[in-house]
């Protein structure tokens, strides 16, 4: 009888949790079609995805997923076949960094293995601040997908495998940077590591969904008027300004 009671209580708890998840999901107002990203460009959301605007994206990231505040978030692209609170949930977080025109001449000269070790060292120092604010420390396990620069389309890809605190399941952090005339559009896919194949299969349609506004493409750069960024391709991966090669 005791075992039966435990089963009943457990099922009741599961049902209650699912009702809460369903309720939270129902409050989200997903968008489809063409999405304007201020004056930067336009997203044409693929049919297999849906979009959450800035306030809702921040609500998901900060309140539901437990991340620090991030005022730079512009929106979130979510797979249409799962909710943000599903066990296998993931999304592309969209931001824009107005850093100037990023020169890409160093793309073939970077030793990404050495860069990874620098990033691991930097993460140790950053964890002190994270823990002061009550967030789990981060351990960079390694590359989930080694950095790759698409010279033709001016897009930088890389993916890190990350462990948060004592979590048994590692997290995938798949980064895409679309270079433009004035800065870089960031698409950062956050998911469980188990979803890596799904995320990789989604990169092409998601990338194709974005276009810069007229005059803001990488090819529109005018050296007489435009500012050159202090960042290099390697610096974008490391998350900090690096000395330029050569």
ZIPE-V254790 format. One line per field, one symbol per residue. psi: psi as a letter, one per 40 degrees, with the letter a starting at -180 (. if undefined). burial: b if it has 16 or more other ideal C-beta (glycine too) atoms within 10 Angstrom, else e. A space follows every 10 residues. Layout:
psi=???
burial=???
//
This chain:
psi=dddddddddd dddddddddd ddddddehgi iiahhhgbed aihghideii ihaddddddd ddddefiiih eehdahhhhe eiieeidfii ihhhihhgea hhhfeedeeh hddddddddd dddddddddd ddeeiiihhh dahdhiihhg ddefhhiihi hihhbehdhi ihghhhhhha deahhhhhhh iideeddddd eedddddeeh hiiheeidee hheddihhie iiddddddfi hihii.
burial=eeeeeeeeee eeeeeeeeee eeebeeebeb eeeebebeeb bebebbeebb bbebebbbbb beeeeeeeee eebbbbbbbe eeebbeeebb bbbbbbbebb bbebebbeeb eeeebbeebe eebeeebeeb eeeeeeebbb eeebbebebe eeebbbbbbb bbbeeeeeeb bbbbbbbbbb bbbbbbbbbb bbbebbebbb ebbeebbebb ebbeebbbee beeeeeeebe bbbbbbbbee ebeeee
//
